[in-house]
Amino acid sequence: MYDVAIVMPVYNEEACIGDVVSDWTRVLDALEINYRMIVLNDGSRDNTAGVLRAYEDNPNVQVVNKPNSGHGPTILQGYRQACEEAEWVFQVDSDNEMPAEHFKLVWDVRTGHDAVIGIRDGRMQPLPRKVISAVSRMIVRVFYGFGIADVNCPFRLMRSAILKDLLRTIPDDTFAPNVALSGMLVLHKNKIQNVPIPHNDRQTGEVSIKKWKLLKAAVNSCLQTILIRWK
């Protein structure tokens, strides 16, 4: 059993994914943590899979090349595997907006908590995404309760035993599972710590969901989050 399993979904990040995985392994090795990195390549159309082949011989890194299913379902696949392999599960995105060097901020305060959730400090968002973030936060507070400041933050550490139970209520096709999980953590009165994490602007690649597709996804996410509350 590992101390922590890192769940990292990847889609079309060939420009940075090599550096990102190297940074995470370097940081985790320095902390002398017994870890497994689960890097899930969600059907990338660029050379992401080729770059990740450099880690085939690293026993701490497992690359999962899978058909494209979307960011949310990919995270859920990683969560379900990670819960079976480690005491703690940590999720982070592969775009390097929240670098590995800040992992210690959440790891060091885990004792006595069921989840440590990052707050993206310094995040710059266009207006549509600000509105979506605000609506997601409002839905969690109205239907689940207060307790998590950044409900969709992709820099979160959760105790496996807690997460495994919560995942039973989350359908595999959920668009934004972290929002629903934030709500469930609050609803079940789990012990939660919020920690500000410096946030950088994306330097490579581009956001895959834009304009009307973004609006449609946001509406779908909100409806799913509300329905999960009553499952």
PyMOL commands that set and color helices and strands:
alter all, ss='L'
color gray80, all
select helices_A, chain A and resi 17-30+48-55+71-83+100-107+127-143+160-167+177-187+211-229
alter helices_A, ss='H'
color red, helices_A
select strands_A, chain A and resi 2-10+35-42+61-66+86-92+115-121+155-159+192-198
alter strands_A, ss='S'
color yellow, strands_A
deselect
rebuild
show_as cartoon
